Amino acid sequence: MDKDYAQYLLKKTIQDYNLIAEEFSRTREYVPEDRKNLILRYIRPGSRVLDLGCGNGRFSDIFREDIDYIGVDNSEKMIEIAEKEHPGKKFQAASALNLPFSDNSFDVIFSFAVIHHIPSKELRLLFLKEAERILKSGGILILTAWYLNPIRMALIGEWGRVAELMKYQILKIFGLSKLDFGDFFVSWKNIVPRYIHCFSVNGLKKLVKKSGFKIKEAGILSGRKTKERNTYLVVQKIDKKEN
């Protein structure tokens, strides 16, 4: 993907979430049990934890008082909502590609439904490298991305998404799209078309292996309240002593 176009899509994503922040937040008031349990499996007493792409901060309340939690999001409006809804918790507006934290700062980072919004393989690798930089040696990164398998989407009746995905793939084949293969736009209630990259479990695995991590867990999470499914990975920063 052209670098300038990738930067445009990054800025567009921030603008999109600022625009829909209030209504989007109302659809994200609950904490899915599968993701809550996944995080807490890797939390230890006194852990320093980063919620990377925290949105309205809904996960901030699952931690005990001895956990040093901070939530970061690139949408200023989402951070405003997080601070209002969860007073006393730490939140900050910042880019996931240039985080305002020192090297080796965190024990655990979790980032739900963020990486599929990052355009181009180069910027996705930068996202992972930045997470690797601020993790302590042996630290854990938990990632999810929407599971947008075209066959599954067709089986559950999401023909609109299938059509959009196929449209951009055909345009790419004929050189008529600036997007990469696997990219398309998903509309939020017909208000804004949000950029998305479709990940398979294997595709996500290949990406993180290039970023200084080893894989501990991988699979699919299924939402109970919605039809959504998410690819997930739990990866660990390699201890330099192992090299």
FIPA-590985 format. One record per residue (C-alpha): residue number from 1; residue in one letter; x, y negated, z. Coordinates in nm, 2 decimals. Layout:
REM residues N
NODE  seq  type      c1      c2      c3
NODE  NUM     A       X       Y       Z
...
END
This chain:
REM residues 243
NODE  seq  type      c1      c2      c3
NODE    1     M    0.00    0.00    0.00
NODE    2     D    0.12   -0.35   -0.08
NODE    3     K    0.26   -0.52    0.23
NODE    4     D    0.06   -0.84    0.19
NODE    5     Y   -0.26   -0.65    0.15
NODE    6     A   -0.19   -0.44    0.46
NODE    7     Q   -0.14   -0.76    0.66
NODE    8     Y   -0.46   -0.90    0.52
NODE    9     L   -0.64   -0.58    0.64
NODE   10     L   -0.49   -0.61    0.98
NODE   11     K   -0.62   -0.97    1.02
NODE   12     K   -0.96   -0.87    0.88
NODE   13     T   -0.99   -0.59    1.14
NODE   14     I   -0.94   -0.84    1.42
NODE   15     Q   -1.19   -1.08    1.27
NODE   16     D   -1.44   -0.80    1.22
NODE   17     Y   -1.42   -0.69    1.58
NODE   18     N   -1.44   -1.05    1.71
NODE   19     L   -1.75   -1.10    1.50
NODE   20     I   -1.93   -0.78    1.63
NODE   21     A   -1.78   -0.78    1.98
NODE   22     E   -2.09   -0.83    2.19
NODE   23     E   -2.31   -0.58    2.00
NODE   24     F   -2.03   -0.33    1.96
NODE   25     S   -1.96   -0.34    2.33
NODE   26     R   -2.32   -0.26    2.41
NODE   27     T   -2.28    0.07    2.22
NODE   28     R   -1.97    0.15    2.42
NODE   29     E   -2.09    0.13    2.78
NODE   30     Y   -2.05    0.50    2.86
NODE   31     V   -1.73    0.69    2.91
NODE   32     P   -1.73    1.02    2.72
NODE   33     E   -1.65    1.31    2.96
NODE   34     D   -1.42    1.48    2.71
NODE   35     R   -1.19    1.18    2.68
NODE   36     K   -1.20    1.10    3.05
NODE   37     N   -1.10    1.46    3.14
NODE   38     L   -0.82    1.45    2.87
NODE   39     I   -0.67    1.13    3.02
NODE   40     L   -0.69    1.24    3.38
NODE   41     R   -0.52    1.57    3.31
NODE   42     Y   -0.20    1.37    3.25
NODE   43     I   -0.23    1.11    3.52
NODE   44     R   -0.01    1.15    3.83
NODE   45     P   -0.02    0.94    4.16
NODE   46     G    0.14    0.60    4.10
NODE   47     S    0.14    0.63    3.72
NODE   48     R    0.16    0.32    3.50
NODE   49     V   -0.10    0.35    3.23
NODE   50     L   -0.16    0.15    2.91
NODE   51     D   -0.50    0.16    2.74
NODE   52     L   -0.40    0.06    2.39
NODE   53     G   -0.70   -0.07    2.20
NODE   54     C   -0.91   -0.10    2.52
NODE   55     G   -1.21   -0.27    2.36
NODE   56     N   -1.45   -0.37    2.64
NODE   57     G   -1.23   -0.19    2.91
NODE   58     R   -1.48    0.09    2.98
NODE   59     F   -1.21    0.34    3.07
NODE   60     S   -1.05    0.11    3.34
NODE   61     D   -1.29    0.23    3.60
NODE   62     I   -1.19    0.60    3.59
NODE   63     F   -0.86    0.55    3.77
NODE   64     R   -0.78    0.55    4.14
NODE   65     E   -0.64    0.24    4.31
NODE   66     D   -0.29    0.38    4.31
NODE   67     I   -0.28    0.38    3.93
NODE   68     D   -0.13    0.07    3.76
NODE   69     Y   -0.36    0.02    3.47
NODE   70     I   -0.35   -0.24    3.19
NODE   71     G   -0.57   -0.27    2.88
NODE   72     V   -0.46   -0.43    2.56
NODE   73     D   -0.66   -0.51    2.25
NODE   74     N   -0.60   -0.73    1.94
NODE   75     S   -0.95   -0.87    1.95
NODE   76     E   -0.97   -1.17    2.18
NODE   77     K   -1.35   -1.14    2.21
NODE   78     M   -1.32   -0.78    2.32
NODE   79     I   -1.07   -0.88    2.59
NODE   80     E   -1.30   -1.16    2.71
NODE   81     I   -1.58   -0.90    2.75
NODE   82     A   -1.34   -0.66    2.93
NODE   83     E   -1.24   -0.93    3.18
NODE   84     K   -1.60   -1.02    3.24
NODE   85     E   -1.73   -0.67    3.28
NODE   86     H   -1.43   -0.54    3.49
NODE   87     P   -1.31   -0.82    3.72
NODE   88     G   -0.99   -0.75    3.90
NODE   89     K   -0.86   -0.52    3.62
NODE   90     K   -0.57   -0.63    3.40
NODE   91     F   -0.63   -0.70    3.04
NODE   92     Q   -0.43   -0.88    2.77
NODE   93     A   -0.48   -0.97    2.40
NODE   94     A   -0.19   -0.84    2.20
NODE   95     S   -0.09   -0.67    1.88
NODE   96     A   -0.03   -0.29    1.90
NODE   97     L    0.26   -0.35    1.65
NODE   98     N    0.44   -0.59    1.88
NODE   99     L    0.36   -0.52    2.24
NODE  100     P    0.47   -0.76    2.52
NODE  101     F    0.62   -0.49    2.74
NODE  102     S    0.98   -0.38    2.82
NODE  103     D    1.13   -0.05    2.70
NODE  104     N    1.05    0.25    2.91
NODE  105     S    0.76    0.08    3.09
NODE  106     F    0.47    0.33    3.10
NODE  107     D    0.41    0.69    3.21
NODE  108     V    0.10    0.74    3.00
NODE  109     I   -0.05    0.55    2.70
NODE  110     F   -0.39    0.64    2.56
NODE  111     S   -0.52    0.49    2.23
NODE  112     F   -0.87    0.59    2.12
NODE  113     A   -1.00    0.52    1.77
NODE  114     V   -0.72    0.27    1.69
NODE  115     I   -0.47    0.43    1.46
NODE  116     H   -0.73    0.49    1.18
NODE  117     H   -0.78    0.11    1.16
NODE  118     I   -0.41    0.05    1.09
NODE  119     P   -0.34    0.02    0.71
NODE  120     S   -0.05    0.18    0.54
NODE  121     K    0.18    0.47    0.65
NODE  122     E    0.45    0.21    0.73
NODE  123     L    0.24    0.02    0.98
NODE  124     R    0.11    0.34    1.14
NODE  125     L    0.46    0.45    1.19
NODE  126     L    0.55    0.11    1.34
NODE  127     F    0.25    0.15    1.58
NODE  128     L    0.38    0.49    1.69
NODE  129     K    0.74    0.36    1.72
NODE  130     E    0.62    0.07    1.94
NODE  131     A    0.43    0.32    2.17
NODE  132     E    0.74    0.54    2.18
NODE  133     R    0.96    0.23    2.28
NODE  134     I    0.75    0.14    2.58
NODE  135     L    0.70    0.49    2.71
NODE  136     K    0.93    0.63    2.97
NODE  137     S    1.14    0.94    2.87
NODE  138     G    0.90    1.23    2.89
NODE  139     G    0.60    1.00    2.89
NODE  140     I    0.27    1.09    2.73
NODE  141     L    0.08    0.94    2.44
NODE  142     I   -0.28    1.04    2.38
NODE  143     L   -0.43    0.96    2.04
NODE  144     T   -0.77    1.00    1.88
NODE  145     A   -0.89    0.92    1.53
NODE  146     W   -1.23    0.96    1.37
NODE  147     Y   -1.27    1.31    1.22
NODE  148     L   -1.41    1.22    0.88
NODE  149     N   -1.40    1.54    0.69
NODE  150     P   -1.61    1.49    0.37
NODE  151     I   -1.76    1.84    0.38
NODE  152     R   -1.87    1.79    0.74
NODE  153     M   -2.00    1.44    0.67
NODE  154     A   -2.22    1.59    0.39
NODE  155     L   -2.35    1.87    0.61
NODE  156     I   -2.47    1.63    0.88
NODE  157     G   -2.63    1.40    0.62
NODE  158     E   -2.38    1.11    0.61
NODE  159     W   -2.40    1.08    0.23
NODE  160     G   -2.33    0.71    0.24
NODE  161     R   -1.99    0.76    0.40
NODE  162     V   -1.91    1.04    0.16
NODE  163     A   -2.00    0.82   -0.14
NODE  164     E   -1.79    0.53   -0.01
NODE  165     L   -1.49    0.76    0.05
NODE  166     M   -1.52    0.92   -0.30
NODE  167     K   -1.57    0.58   -0.47
NODE  168     Y   -1.23    0.45   -0.33
NODE  169     Q   -1.05    0.77   -0.42
NODE  170     I   -1.17    0.75   -0.78
NODE  171     L   -1.08    0.38   -0.80
NODE  172     K   -0.73    0.47   -0.67
NODE  173     I   -0.68    0.74   -0.93
NODE  174     F   -0.75    0.48   -1.20
NODE  175     G   -0.54    0.22   -1.04
NODE  176     L   -0.83    0.00   -0.95
NODE  177     S   -0.80   -0.01   -0.57
NODE  178     K   -0.53   -0.16   -0.34
NODE  179     L   -0.62    0.10   -0.08
NODE  180     D   -0.42    0.42   -0.03
NODE  181     F   -0.57    0.77   -0.08
NODE  182     G   -0.78    0.86    0.23
NODE  183     D   -0.87    0.49    0.29
NODE  184     F   -1.22    0.34    0.26
NODE  185     F   -1.45    0.10    0.44
NODE  186     V   -1.72    0.19    0.70
NODE  187     S   -1.99   -0.07    0.76
NODE  188     W   -2.09   -0.17    1.11
NODE  189     K   -2.47   -0.20    1.09
NODE  190     N   -2.44   -0.37    0.75
NODE  191     I   -2.25   -0.66    0.91
NODE  192     V   -1.89   -0.60    0.83
NODE  193     P   -1.71   -0.33    0.63
NODE  194     R   -1.43   -0.20    0.86
NODE  195     Y   -1.11   -0.05    0.71
NODE  196     I   -1.06    0.32    0.80
NODE  197     H   -0.81    0.58    0.71
NODE  198     C   -0.92    0.94    0.72
NODE  199     F   -0.70    1.17    0.93
NODE  200     S   -0.70    1.55    0.94
NODE  201     V   -0.54    1.71    1.25
NODE  202     N   -0.24    1.82    1.03
NODE  203     G   -0.21    1.47    0.88
NODE  204     L   -0.19    1.31    1.23
NODE  205     K    0.06    1.58    1.34
NODE  206     K    0.30    1.50    1.05
NODE  207     L    0.29    1.13    1.12
NODE  208     V    0.37    1.16    1.49
NODE  209     K    0.66    1.40    1.44
NODE  210     K    0.84    1.13    1.25
NODE  211     S    0.82    0.90    1.55
NODE  212     G    1.02    1.06    1.83
NODE  213     F    0.74    1.27    1.98
NODE  214     K    0.68    1.64    2.04
NODE  215     I    0.32    1.77    2.03
NODE  216     K    0.17    1.92    2.34
NODE  217     E   -0.20    1.95    2.24
NODE  218     A   -0.41    1.90    1.92
NODE  219     G   -0.77    1.96    1.83
NODE  220     I   -1.11    1.81    1.78
NODE  221     L   -1.33    1.63    2.04
NODE  222     S   -1.71    1.64    1.99
NODE  223     G   -1.93    1.37    2.13
NODE  224     R   -2.24    1.47    2.32
NODE  225     K   -2.44    1.15    2.27
NODE  226     T   -2.36    1.10    1.90
NODE  227     K   -2.27    1.30    1.59
NODE  228     E   -1.91    1.17    1.61
NODE  229     R   -1.61    1.39    1.62
NODE  230     N   -1.25    1.29    1.68
NODE  231     T   -0.92    1.43    1.60
NODE  232     Y   -0.69    1.42    1.90
NODE  233     L   -0.33    1.47    1.98
NODE  234     V   -0.14    1.47    2.31
NODE  235     V    0.23    1.40    2.24
NODE  236     Q    0.54    1.35    2.46
NODE  237     K    0.83    1.12    2.42
NODE  238     I    1.14    1.34    2.38
NODE  239     D    1.38    1.32    2.67
NODE  240     K    1.71    1.19    2.53
NODE  241     K    1.89    1.46    2.73
NODE  242     E    1.72    1.72    2.51
NODE  243     N    1.90    1.58    2.20
END
